[in-house]
Amino acid sequence: MCGACGRTVATDDVVGPVRTLRQHLLIASAVNGLCAGLPGVSRVQVAGDSWQVRGVTGAVTRCDTVMELWAAVAAACPAAAFARLAARLAAERAAAEGLTRRVIDVGLLRFSP
C-alpha cells in the first residue's frame, strides 16, 4: 500500500516501481499484438491500475501483474494456439526491446515447454 489512496499496489518487476496508464496500455497492446490472429486466444484490456483478460466465452479475469496476465492468457488458450504463441514469442524476442522485451520474457516463461 502506498498510503495515498489506501489501495494495495501490486509489485511487478516488468512494470517497475512506478505504474502508469501508458505502461498498462503498452503492455496490453503488446500482448494483444502477439496474440493477434490466433484462434480462441483472449483479449487484454486496461482496467485502471490492472488488466482484464476477456476470454472468448465472455469470462473476465482481473490481473495485477504481467505474470498474472500471461497466466490468464495461458489458462484460456486453446492447445492448438498455445504452441503457436510460444513460437511467436520466441521469434519476436530478438527484435523487441525495453518494456516489450520484458513482457515477452515473462510470456516465454509461461509458454515455453
N, CA, C and O atoms as a GROMACS GRO file, in nm:
protein
  452
    1MET      N    1   0.085  -0.116   0.000
    1MET     CA    2   0.000   0.000   0.000
    1MET      C    3   0.090   0.123   0.000
    1MET      O    4   0.184   0.132   0.079
    2CYS      N    5   0.062   0.217  -0.087
    2CYS     CA    6   0.148   0.335  -0.097
    2CYS      C    7   0.108   0.441   0.006
    2CYS      O    8   0.191   0.525   0.042
    3GLY      N    9  -0.014   0.440   0.055
    3GLY     CA   10  -0.056   0.535   0.156
    3GLY      C   11  -0.142   0.648   0.104
    3GLY      O   12  -0.224   0.703   0.178
    4ALA      N   13  -0.126   0.684  -0.022
    4ALA     CA   14  -0.200   0.797  -0.076
    4ALA      C   15  -0.348   0.766  -0.095
    4ALA      O   16  -0.434   0.846  -0.057
    5CYS      N   17  -0.378   0.653  -0.152
    5CYS     CA   18  -0.519   0.623  -0.180
    5CYS      C   19  -0.573   0.509  -0.094
    5CYS      O   20  -0.693   0.484  -0.094
    6GLY      N   21  -0.485   0.441  -0.022
    6GLY     CA   22  -0.530   0.332   0.064
    6GLY      C   23  -0.543   0.199  -0.006
    6GLY      O   24  -0.587   0.101   0.054
    7ARG      N   25  -0.505   0.194  -0.134
    7ARG     CA   26  -0.513   0.068  -0.208
    7ARG      C   27  -0.379  -0.004  -0.204
    7ARG      O   28  -0.274   0.060  -0.194
    8THR      N   29  -0.383  -0.134  -0.212
    8THR     CA   30  -0.262  -0.213  -0.219
    8THR      C   31  -0.208  -0.207  -0.361
    8THR      O   32  -0.282  -0.225  -0.457
    9VAL      N   33  -0.078  -0.180  -0.373
    9VAL     CA   34  -0.013  -0.173  -0.503
    9VAL      C   35   0.061  -0.303  -0.526
    9VAL      O   36   0.144  -0.343  -0.444
   10ALA      N   37   0.033  -0.369  -0.638
   10ALA     CA   38   0.099  -0.496  -0.671
   10ALA      C   39   0.240  -0.470  -0.719
   10ALA      O   40   0.263  -0.383  -0.802
   11THR      N   41   0.335  -0.546  -0.667
   11THR     CA   42   0.474  -0.537  -0.711
   11THR      C   43   0.489  -0.613  -0.841
   11THR      O   44   0.449  -0.730  -0.850
   12ASP      N   45   0.545  -0.548  -0.941
   12ASP     CA   46   0.562  -0.610  -1.072
   12ASP      C   47   0.699  -0.571  -1.126
   12ASP      O   48   0.725  -0.454  -1.153
   13ASP      N   49   0.785  -0.670  -1.142
   13ASP     CA   50   0.921  -0.644  -1.192
   13ASP      C   51   0.921  -0.592  -1.336
   13ASP      O   52   1.013  -0.521  -1.375
   14VAL      N   53   0.822  -0.627  -1.414
   14VAL     CA   54   0.815  -0.583  -1.553
   14VAL      C   55   0.781  -0.435  -1.561
   14VAL      O   56   0.845  -0.361  -1.636
   15VAL      N   57   0.684  -0.392  -1.485
   15VAL     CA   58   0.638  -0.253  -1.489
   15VAL      C   59   0.734  -0.161  -1.415
   15VAL      O   60   0.757  -0.048  -1.457
   16GLY      N   61   0.789  -0.209  -1.305
   16GLY     CA   62   0.880  -0.127  -1.226
   16GLY      C   63   0.809  -0.064  -1.108
   16GLY      O   64   0.691  -0.091  -1.084
   17PRO      N   65   0.880   0.021  -1.034
   17PRO     CA   66   0.823   0.078  -0.912
   17PRO      C   67   0.713   0.182  -0.935
   17PRO      O   68   0.632   0.207  -0.845
   18VAL      N   69   0.710   0.243  -1.052
   18VAL     CA   70   0.608   0.344  -1.082
   18VAL      C   71   0.519   0.290  -1.194
   18VAL      O   72   0.567   0.262  -1.304
   19ARG      N   73   0.391   0.277  -1.165
   19ARG     CA   74   0.297   0.225  -1.264
   19ARG      C   75   0.222   0.342  -1.327
   19ARG      O   76   0.168   0.427  -1.257
   20THR      N   77   0.219   0.343  -1.461
   20THR     CA   78   0.146   0.448  -1.531
   20THR      C   79   0.043   0.386  -1.625
   20THR      O   80   0.055   0.270  -1.664
   21LEU      N   81  -0.056   0.465  -1.658
   21LEU     CA   82  -0.157   0.420  -1.754
   21LEU      C   83  -0.092   0.390  -1.888
   21LEU      O   84  -0.129   0.295  -1.956
   22ARG      N   85   0.005   0.471  -1.926
   22ARG     CA   86   0.075   0.449  -2.054
   22ARG      C   87   0.141   0.312  -2.057
   22ARG      O   88   0.132   0.240  -2.157
   23GLN      N   89   0.208   0.274  -1.948
   23GLN     CA   90   0.271   0.142  -1.941
   23GLN      C   91   0.165   0.032  -1.955
   23GLN      O   92   0.186  -0.066  -2.027
   24HIS      N   93   0.055   0.048  -1.887
   24HIS     CA   94  -0.052  -0.052  -1.894
   24HIS      C   95  -0.106  -0.064  -2.036
   24HIS      O   96  -0.130  -0.175  -2.084
   25LEU      N   97  -0.124   0.048  -2.103
   25LEU     CA   98  -0.172   0.046  -2.241
   25LEU      C   99  -0.070  -0.020  -2.334
   25LEU      O  100  -0.108  -0.097  -2.422
   26LEU      N  101   0.059   0.011  -2.316
   26LEU     CA  102   0.162  -0.050  -2.399
   26LEU      C  103   0.170  -0.201  -2.379
   26LEU      O  104   0.187  -0.276  -2.475
   27ILE      N  105   0.156  -0.244  -2.255
   27ILE     CA  106   0.160  -0.388  -2.226
   27ILE      C  107   0.040  -0.459  -2.287
   27ILE      O  108   0.054  -0.565  -2.348
   28ALA      N  109  -0.078  -0.401  -2.270
   28ALA     CA  110  -0.199  -0.461  -2.330
   28ALA      C  111  -0.185  -0.468  -2.481
   28ALA      O  112  -0.221  -0.569  -2.542
   29SER      N  113  -0.134  -0.362  -2.542
   29SER     CA  114  -0.115  -0.360  -2.686
   29SER      C  115  -0.014  -0.465  -2.730
   29SER      O  116  -0.034  -0.532  -2.832
   30ALA      N  117   0.095  -0.480  -2.655
   30ALA     CA  118   0.197  -0.580  -2.689
   30ALA      C  119   0.139  -0.721  -2.681
   30ALA      O  120   0.160  -0.802  -2.772
   31VAL      N  121   0.068  -0.752  -2.575
   31VAL     CA  122   0.012  -0.886  -2.559
   31VAL      C  123  -0.093  -0.912  -2.667
   31VAL      O  124  -0.095  -1.020  -2.727
   32ASN      N  125  -0.179  -0.815  -2.693
   32ASN     CA  126  -0.280  -0.833  -2.797
   32ASN      C  127  -0.215  -0.849  -2.934
   32ASN      O  128  -0.262  -0.930  -3.016
   33GLY      N  129  -0.109  -0.775  -2.961
   33GLY     CA  130  -0.038  -0.788  -3.088
   33GLY      C  131   0.027  -0.924  -3.104
   33GLY      O  132   0.024  -0.982  -3.213
   34LEU      N  133   0.084  -0.976  -2.996
   34LEU     CA  134   0.147  -1.107  -3.001
   34LEU      C  135   0.044  -1.219  -3.018
   34LEU      O  136   0.074  -1.323  -3.076
   35CYS      N  137  -0.076  -1.197  -2.968
   35CYS     CA  138  -0.181  -1.298  -2.974
   35CYS      C  139  -0.270  -1.283  -3.097
   35CYS      O  140  -0.356  -1.367  -3.122
   36ALA      N  141  -0.250  -1.176  -3.173
   36ALA     CA  142  -0.338  -1.146  -3.287
   36ALA      C  143  -0.341  -1.260  -3.388
   36ALA      O  144  -0.238  -1.316  -3.424
   37GLY      N  145  -0.461  -1.292  -3.432
   37GLY     CA  146  -0.479  -1.392  -3.535
   37GLY      C  147  -0.479  -1.536  -3.487
   37GLY      O  148  -0.503  -1.628  -3.566
   38LEU      N  149  -0.454  -1.557  -3.360
   38LEU     CA  150  -0.457  -1.693  -3.306
   38LEU      C  151  -0.599  -1.724  -3.261
   38LEU      O  152  -0.656  -1.650  -3.180
   39PRO      N  153  -0.658  -1.831  -3.310
   39PRO     CA  154  -0.797  -1.861  -3.276
   39PRO      C  155  -0.817  -1.896  -3.130
   39PRO      O  156  -0.743  -1.976  -3.073
   40GLY      N  157  -0.917  -1.834  -3.070
   40GLY     CA  158  -0.955  -1.866  -2.933
   40GLY      C  159  -0.870  -1.804  -2.825
   40GLY      O  160  -0.887  -1.837  -2.708
   41VAL      N  161  -0.779  -1.713  -2.860
   41VAL     CA  162  -0.692  -1.650  -2.760
   41VAL      C  163  -0.761  -1.526  -2.706
   41VAL      O  164  -0.823  -1.450  -2.780
   42SER      N  165  -0.749  -1.506  -2.576
   42SER     CA  166  -0.815  -1.396  -2.506
   42SER      C  167  -0.763  -1.260  -2.550
   42SER      O  168  -0.654  -1.249  -2.607
   43ARG      N  169  -0.842  -1.157  -2.522
   43ARG     CA  170  -0.804  -1.018  -2.545
   43ARG      C  171  -0.776  -0.951  -2.411
   43ARG      O  172  -0.838  -0.984  -2.310
   44VAL      N  173  -0.683  -0.858  -2.412
   44VAL     CA  174  -0.644  -0.787  -2.291
   44VAL      C  175  -0.690  -0.642  -2.301
   44VAL      O  176  -0.675  -0.578  -2.404
   45GLN      N  177  -0.747  -0.593  -2.190
   45GLN     CA  178  -0.789  -0.454  -2.180
   45GLN      C  179  -0.732  -0.395  -2.053
   45GLN      O  180  -0.712  -0.465  -1.954
   46VAL      N  181  -0.707  -0.266  -2.056
   46VAL     CA  182  -0.662  -0.196  -1.936
   46VAL      C  183  -0.784  -0.163  -1.852
   46VAL      O  184  -0.887  -0.119  -1.904
   47ALA      N  185  -0.771  -0.186  -1.723
   47ALA     CA  186  -0.880  -0.158  -1.629
   47ALA      C  187  -0.821  -0.080  -1.511
   47ALA      O  188  -0.794  -0.138  -1.406
   48GLY      N  189  -0.802   0.048  -1.529
   48GLY     CA  190  -0.744   0.130  -1.422
   48GLY      C  191  -0.598   0.095  -1.399
   48GLY      O  192  -0.515   0.116  -1.487
   49ASP      N  193  -0.568   0.042  -1.281
   49ASP     CA  194  -0.430   0.007  -1.249
   49ASP      C  195  -0.404  -0.142  -1.264
   49ASP      O  196  -0.311  -0.196  -1.204
   50SER      N  197  -0.486  -0.208  -1.345
   50SER     CA  198  -0.469  -0.352  -1.370
   50SER      C  199  -0.514  -0.380  -1.513
   50SER      O  200  -0.541  -0.288  -1.591
   51TRP      N  201  -0.520  -0.508  -1.546
   51TRP     CA  202  -0.568  -0.551  -1.678
   51TRP      C  203  -0.685  -0.646  -1.660
   51TRP      O  204  -0.701  -0.708  -1.555
   52GLN      N  205  -0.765  -0.656  -1.764
   52GLN     CA  206  -0.870  -0.756  -1.770
   52GLN      C  207  -0.843  -0.844  -1.891
   52GLN      O  208  -0.819  -0.794  -2.001
   53VAL      N  209  -0.848  -0.973  -1.870
   53VAL     CA  210  -0.835  -1.068  -1.980
   53VAL      C  211  -0.975  -1.120  -2.008
   53VAL      O  212  -1.038  -1.181  -1.922
   54ARG      N  213  -1.023  -1.096  -2.130
   54ARG     CA  214  -1.157  -1.137  -2.170
   54ARG      C  215  -1.145  -1.258  -2.262
   54ARG      O  216  -1.091  -1.249  -2.372
   55GLY      N  217  -1.196  -1.368  -2.215
   55GLY     CA  218  -1.194  -1.491  -2.294
   55GLY      C  219  -1.302  -1.492  -2.400
   55GLY      O  220  -1.391  -1.408  -2.400
   56VAL      N  221  -1.291  -1.587  -2.490
   56VAL     CA  222  -1.389  -1.596  -2.599
   56VAL      C  223  -1.527  -1.635  -2.548
   56VAL      O  224  -1.627  -1.613  -2.617
   57THR      N  225  -1.534  -1.693  -2.429
   57THR     CA  226  -1.664  -1.731  -2.371
   57THR      C  227  -1.727  -1.617  -2.293
   57THR      O  228  -1.840  -1.628  -2.246
   58GLY      N  229  -1.653  -1.506  -2.278
   58GLY     CA  230  -1.704  -1.393  -2.203
   58GLY      C  231  -1.652  -1.386  -2.061
   58GLY      O  232  -1.679  -1.289  -1.989
   59ALA      N  233  -1.577  -1.486  -2.019
   59ALA     CA  234  -1.519  -1.484  -1.884
   59ALA      C  235  -1.415  -1.372  -1.875
   59ALA      O  236  -1.339  -1.348  -1.968
   60VAL      N  237  -1.413  -1.306  -1.760
   60VAL     CA  238  -1.320  -1.196  -1.738
   60VAL      C  239  -1.232  -1.228  -1.618
   60VAL      O  240  -1.282  -1.269  -1.513
   61THR      N  241  -1.101  -1.210  -1.635
   61THR     CA  242  -1.006  -1.231  -1.526
   61THR      C  243  -0.930  -1.101  -1.502
   61THR      O  244  -0.875  -1.044  -1.596
   62ARG      N  245  -0.927  -1.055  -1.379
   62ARG     CA  246  -0.853  -0.934  -1.343
   62ARG      C  247  -0.710  -0.972  -1.308
   62ARG      O  248  -0.687  -1.068  -1.234
   63CYS      N  249  -0.613  -0.897  -1.361
   63CYS     CA  250  -0.472  -0.928  -1.340
   63CYS      C  251  -0.398  -0.802  -1.293
   63CYS      O  252  -0.412  -0.695  -1.353
   64ASP      N  253  -0.321  -0.816  -1.186
   64ASP     CA  254  -0.246  -0.704  -1.131
   64ASP      C  255  -0.102  -0.698  -1.179
   64ASP      O  256  -0.039  -0.593  -1.173
   65THR      N  257  -0.048  -0.811  -1.227
   65THR     CA  258   0.090  -0.816  -1.272
   65THR      C  259   0.097  -0.876  -1.412
   65THR      O  260   0.002  -0.939  -1.458
   66VAL      N  261   0.210  -0.857  -1.478
   66VAL     CA  262   0.229  -0.915  -1.611
   66VAL      C  263   0.232  -1.067  -1.603
   66VAL      O  264   0.183  -1.135  -1.693
   67MET      N  265   0.288  -1.122  -1.496
   67MET     CA  266   0.288  -1.268  -1.478
   67MET      C  267   0.145  -1.320  -1.468
   67MET      O  268   0.113  -1.422  -1.529
   68GLU      N  269   0.060  -1.253  -1.391
   68GLU     CA  270  -0.080  -1.292  -1.382
   68GLU      C  271  -0.150  -1.277  -1.516
   68GLU      O  272  -0.237  -1.358  -1.552
   69LEU      N  273  -0.113  -1.175  -1.590
   69LEU     CA  274  -0.172  -1.150  -1.722
   69LEU      C  275  -0.143  -1.267  -1.817
   69LEU      O  276  -0.234  -1.319  -1.881
   70TRP      N  277  -0.017  -1.306  -1.825
   70TRP     CA  278   0.018  -1.420  -1.912
   70TRP      C  279  -0.043  -1.550  -1.861
   70TRP      O  280  -0.081  -1.635  -1.940
   71ALA      N  281  -0.053  -1.565  -1.730
   71ALA     CA  282  -0.115  -1.687  -1.674
   71ALA      C  283  -0.262  -1.695  -1.716
   71ALA      O  284  -0.311  -1.803  -1.748
   72ALA      N  285  -0.332  -1.582  -1.714
   72ALA     CA  286  -0.472  -1.580  -1.755
   72ALA      C  287  -0.487  -1.608  -1.904
   72ALA      O  288  -0.578  -1.679  -1.946
   73VAL      N  289  -0.397  -1.553  -1.985
   73VAL     CA  290  -0.399  -1.580  -2.129
   73VAL      C  291  -0.373  -1.729  -2.153
   73VAL      O  292  -0.441  -1.792  -2.234
   74ALA      N  293  -0.274  -1.784  -2.083
   74ALA     CA  294  -0.239  -1.926  -2.100
   74ALA      C  295  -0.354  -2.017  -2.056
   74ALA      O  296  -0.381  -2.119  -2.121
   75ALA      N  297  -0.420  -1.982  -1.948
   75ALA     CA  298  -0.528  -2.065  -1.896
   75ALA      C  299  -0.645  -2.077  -1.994
   75ALA      O  300  -0.712  -2.180  -2.000
   76ALA      N  301  -0.668  -1.973  -2.071
   76ALA     CA  302  -0.779  -1.973  -2.166
   76ALA      C  303  -0.735  -2.007  -2.308
   76ALA      O  304  -0.818  -2.012  -2.399
   77CYS      N  305  -0.607  -2.031  -2.328
   77CYS     CA  306  -0.552  -2.054  -2.461
   77CYS      C  307  -0.578  -2.198  -2.508
   77CYS      O  308  -0.544  -2.293  -2.437
   78PRO      N  309  -0.639  -2.214  -2.624
   78PRO     CA  310  -0.658  -2.349  -2.677
   78PRO      C  311  -0.524  -2.416  -2.705
   78PRO      O  312  -0.425  -2.348  -2.734
   79ALA      N  313  -0.520  -2.547  -2.697
   79ALA     CA  314  -0.395  -2.622  -2.717
   79ALA      C  315  -0.331  -2.592  -2.852
   79ALA      O  316  -0.209  -2.582  -2.862
   80ALA      N  317  -0.412  -2.579  -2.956
   80ALA     CA  318  -0.359  -2.553  -3.090
   80ALA      C  319  -0.288  -2.417  -3.097
   80ALA      O  320  -0.189  -2.403  -3.168
   81ALA      N  321  -0.338  -2.320  -3.026
   81ALA     CA  322  -0.280  -2.186  -3.029
   81ALA      C  323  -0.162  -2.173  -2.932
   81ALA      O  324  -0.077  -2.086  -2.948
   82PHE      N  325  -0.158  -2.258  -2.831
   82PHE     CA  326  -0.054  -2.250  -2.727
   82PHE      C  327   0.086  -2.260  -2.788
   82PHE      O  328   0.172  -2.176  -2.761
   83ALA      N  329   0.108  -2.362  -2.870
   83ALA     CA  330   0.240  -2.382  -2.931
   83ALA      C  331   0.273  -2.270  -3.030
   83ALA      O  332   0.388  -2.226  -3.039
   84ARG      N  333   0.174  -2.225  -3.104
   84ARG     CA  334   0.196  -2.116  -3.199
   84ARG      C  335   0.232  -1.986  -3.128
   84ARG      O  336   0.317  -1.910  -3.175
   85LEU      N  337   0.169  -1.961  -3.014
   85LEU     CA  338   0.200  -1.841  -2.937
   85LEU      C  339   0.341  -1.849  -2.878
   85LEU      O  340   0.414  -1.749  -2.878
   86ALA      N  341   0.379  -1.966  -2.830
   86ALA     CA  342   0.515  -1.984  -2.778
   86ALA      C  343   0.618  -1.958  -2.887
   86ALA      O  344   0.719  -1.891  -2.862
   87ALA      N  345   0.595  -2.009  -3.006
   87ALA     CA  346   0.687  -1.986  -3.118
   87ALA      C  347   0.691  -1.838  -3.158
   87ALA      O  348   0.797  -1.785  -3.190
   88ARG      N  349   0.576  -1.773  -3.155
   88ARG     CA  350   0.570  -1.631  -3.190
   88ARG      C  351   0.647  -1.547  -3.088
   88ARG      O  352   0.720  -1.454  -3.126
   89LEU      N  353   0.632  -1.579  -2.960
   89LEU     CA  354   0.706  -1.506  -2.856
   89LEU      C  355   0.856  -1.521  -2.876
   89LEU      O  356   0.930  -1.423  -2.867
   90ALA      N  357   0.902  -1.642  -2.903
   90ALA     CA  358   1.044  -1.667  -2.923
   90ALA      C  359   1.096  -1.591  -3.045
   90ALA      O  360   1.206  -1.536  -3.042
   91ALA      N  361   1.017  -1.587  -3.153
   91ALA     CA  362   1.059  -1.518  -3.275
   91ALA      C  363   1.063  -1.367  -3.256
   91ALA      O  364   1.152  -1.301  -3.310
   92GLU      N  365   0.970  -1.311  -3.182
   92GLU     CA  366   0.962  -1.166  -3.164
   92GLU      C  367   1.062  -1.113  -3.061
   92GLU      O  368   1.090  -0.993  -3.058
   93ARG      N  369   1.113  -1.200  -2.977
   93ARG     CA  370   1.201  -1.156  -2.867
   93ARG      C  371   1.325  -1.085  -2.917
   93ARG      O  372   1.364  -0.984  -2.859
   94ALA      N  373   1.388  -1.133  -3.022
   94ALA     CA  374   1.514  -1.075  -3.070
   94ALA      C  375   1.499  -0.930  -3.112
   94ALA      O  376   1.589  -0.849  -3.088
   95ALA      N  377   1.388  -0.896  -3.174
   95ALA     CA  378   1.368  -0.759  -3.223
   95ALA      C  379   1.311  -0.666  -3.117
   95ALA      O  380   1.316  -0.544  -3.132
   96ALA      N  381   1.257  -0.721  -3.010
   96ALA     CA  382   1.193  -0.638  -2.907
   96ALA      C  383   1.297  -0.577  -2.814
   96ALA      O  384   1.408  -0.628  -2.797
   97GLU      N  385   1.258  -0.466  -2.754
   97GLU     CA  386   1.345  -0.402  -2.656
   97GLU      C  387   1.261  -0.332  -2.550
   97GLU      O  388   1.141  -0.310  -2.568
   98GLY      N  389   1.325  -0.299  -2.440
   98GLY     CA  390   1.258  -0.226  -2.333
   98GLY      C  391   1.143  -0.302  -2.271
   98GLY      O  392   1.153  -0.421  -2.241
   99LEU      N  393   1.033  -0.231  -2.252
   99LEU     CA  394   0.915  -0.286  -2.186
   99LEU      C  395   0.859  -0.406  -2.262
   99LEU      O  396   0.821  -0.506  -2.202
  100THR      N  397   0.854  -0.397  -2.393
  100THR     CA  398   0.801  -0.507  -2.474
  100THR      C  399   0.885  -0.632  -2.457
  100THR      O  400   0.832  -0.743  -2.449
  101ARG      N  401   1.015  -0.616  -2.452
  101ARG     CA  402   1.103  -0.733  -2.433
  101ARG      C  403   1.079  -0.798  -2.297
  101ARG      O  404   1.076  -0.920  -2.286
  102ARG      N  405   1.062  -0.716  -2.194
  102ARG     CA  406   1.035  -0.773  -2.062
  102ARG      C  407   0.901  -0.846  -2.059
  102ARG      O  408   0.888  -0.949  -1.993
  103VAL      N  409   0.801  -0.793  -2.130
  103VAL     CA  410   0.671  -0.859  -2.139
  103VAL      C  411   0.686  -0.994  -2.211
  103VAL      O  412   0.630  -1.094  -2.167
  104ILE      N  413   0.762  -0.996  -2.319
  104ILE     CA  414   0.785  -1.121  -2.392
  104ILE      C  415   0.860  -1.221  -2.306
  104ILE      O  416   0.828  -1.340  -2.307
  105ASP      N  417   0.960  -1.175  -2.232
  105ASP     CA  418   1.036  -1.266  -2.147
  105ASP      C  419   0.946  -1.336  -2.045
  105ASP      O  420   0.961  -1.456  -2.021
  106VAL      N  421   0.854  -1.262  -1.985
  106VAL     CA  422   0.762  -1.322  -1.890
  106VAL      C  423   0.668  -1.420  -1.962
  106VAL      O  424   0.635  -1.526  -1.909
  107GLY      N  425   0.624  -1.383  -2.080
  107GLY     CA  426   0.540  -1.472  -2.160
  107GLY      C  427   0.612  -1.601  -2.195
  107GLY      O  428   0.551  -1.708  -2.192
  108LEU      N  429   0.740  -1.592  -2.227
  108LEU     CA  430   0.817  -1.712  -2.260
  108LEU      C  431   0.827  -1.805  -2.139
  108LEU      O  432   0.826  -1.927  -2.154
  109LEU      N  433   0.836  -1.747  -2.021
  109LEU     CA  434   0.838  -1.831  -1.901
  109LEU      C  435   0.709  -1.911  -1.889
  109LEU      O  436   0.710  -2.026  -1.845
  110ARG      N  437   0.599  -1.850  -1.929
  110ARG     CA  438   0.468  -1.914  -1.916
  110ARG      C  439   0.439  -2.012  -2.028
  110ARG      O  440   0.375  -2.115  -2.006
  111PHE      N  441   0.489  -1.982  -2.150
  111PHE     CA  442   0.452  -2.061  -2.267
  111PHE      C  443   0.560  -2.157  -2.315
  111PHE      O  444   0.535  -2.236  -2.405
  112SER      N  445   0.680  -2.153  -2.257
  112SER     CA  446   0.783  -2.246  -2.303
  112SER      C  447   0.753  -2.386  -2.252
  112SER      O  448   0.702  -2.404  -2.141
  113PRO      N  449   0.784  -2.487  -2.333
  113PRO     CA  450   0.752  -2.625  -2.296
  113PRO      C  451   0.831  -2.677  -2.180
  113PRO      O  452   0.813  -2.792  -2.139
   0.00000   0.00000   0.00000
